[in-house]
Amino acid sequence: MTQPSPSAAPQRHRLHARWQLAILQALAEQGADAPQSLPRLAKSLGSSASALLRELALLGDAPVAGHAGPGWVRVTQRDGRWQVALTAEGAAVMRIGLLLK
């Protein structure tokens, strides 16, 4: 079995950060606390709903590996429909460009 090259990790990290930024930008277009349909958001990003949901778990406030997430998005289920919204904290991050640094 071959091991990934040491330079592969930073590249994966950059791609991951771009993917998170694309999600946050798509949500920011609607404004803070404006829910969007999870399937519609996934389609607009060219992703599957399940892949998007996994990424949203990292951007929300749910604990992952014992640490709470940043709380930038909120995922809810209402009448059997999944909705995603940018939180006020996520909107603030997008406004000050914290993710771009």
C-alpha positions in Angstrom: 0.0 0.0 0.0 1.4 3.4 -0.9 1.3 6.3 1.5 0.0 9.7 0.5 2.8 12.2 -0.1 3.4 14.8 2.7 2.3 17.5 0.3 -1.1 15.9 -0.2 -2.4 16.9 3.3 -2.1 20.7 2.8 -3.8 20.4 -0.6 -6.7 18.4 0.9 -7.0 21.1 3.7 -7.1 23.9 1.1 -9.8 22.0 -0.9 -11.8 21.4 2.3 -11.6 25.1 3.3 -12.8 26.1 -0.2 -15.7 23.7 0.1 -16.7 25.2 3.5 -16.3 28.7 2.2 -18.6 27.9 -0.8 -21.2 26.5 1.6 -21.1 29.6 3.8 -21.2 32.0 0.8 -24.2 30.2 -0.6 -26.0 30.5 2.8 -24.8 34.2 3.2 -26.6 35.1 -0.1 -29.9 34.5 1.7 -28.8 36.2 4.9 -28.6 35.1 8.5 -31.3 32.8 9.8 -32.9 32.5 6.4 -33.5 28.8 6.0 -32.8 27.0 2.7 -33.8 23.6 1.6 -30.9 21.1 2.1 -31.5 19.3 -1.2 -31.7 22.6 -3.1 -28.5 23.9 -1.5 -26.8 20.6 -2.3 -27.9 20.8 -5.9 -26.7 24.4 -6.2 -23.3 23.4 -4.9 -23.1 20.3 -7.2 -23.0 18.0 -4.2 -25.1 15.2 -2.7 -27.3 16.0 0.2 -25.5 13.4 2.4 -22.0 14.9 1.6 -23.3 18.4 2.4 -24.9 17.2 5.6 -21.6 15.7 6.8 -19.8 19.0 6.1 -22.6 21.0 7.8 -22.1 18.9 10.9 -18.6 20.4 11.1 -19.8 23.9 10.6 -22.6 23.7 13.2 -22.3 23.6 17.0 -22.6 19.8 17.4 -19.7 18.3 19.3 -17.2 16.5 17.1 -14.4 14.5 18.8 -15.4 16.1 22.1 -15.2 19.7 20.8 -18.1 21.9 19.9 -18.1 23.2 16.4 -18.0 26.9 15.5 -21.8 27.3 15.3 -21.8 29.0 11.9 -24.8 27.1 10.5 -28.0 25.6 11.9 -29.6 22.5 10.4 -33.2 21.7 11.3 -35.9 19.4 10.2 -39.3 20.8 9.9 -42.3 18.8 8.7 -40.0 16.2 7.4 -37.9 18.6 5.4 -34.2 19.4 6.1 -33.4 23.1 6.2 -30.1 24.9 6.6 -29.5 28.5 7.8 -26.5 30.7 8.4 -26.4 31.8 12.1 -25.6 35.3 13.2 -22.2 34.1 14.1 -21.7 32.6 10.6 -22.9 35.9 9.1 -20.4 37.9 11.2 -17.6 35.6 10.1 -18.5 36.1 6.5 -18.7 39.9 6.9 -15.3 40.3 8.5 -13.6 37.7 6.1 -12.2 35.7 9.0 -12.2 32.5 6.9 -10.0 34.1 4.2 -7.1 34.6 6.5 
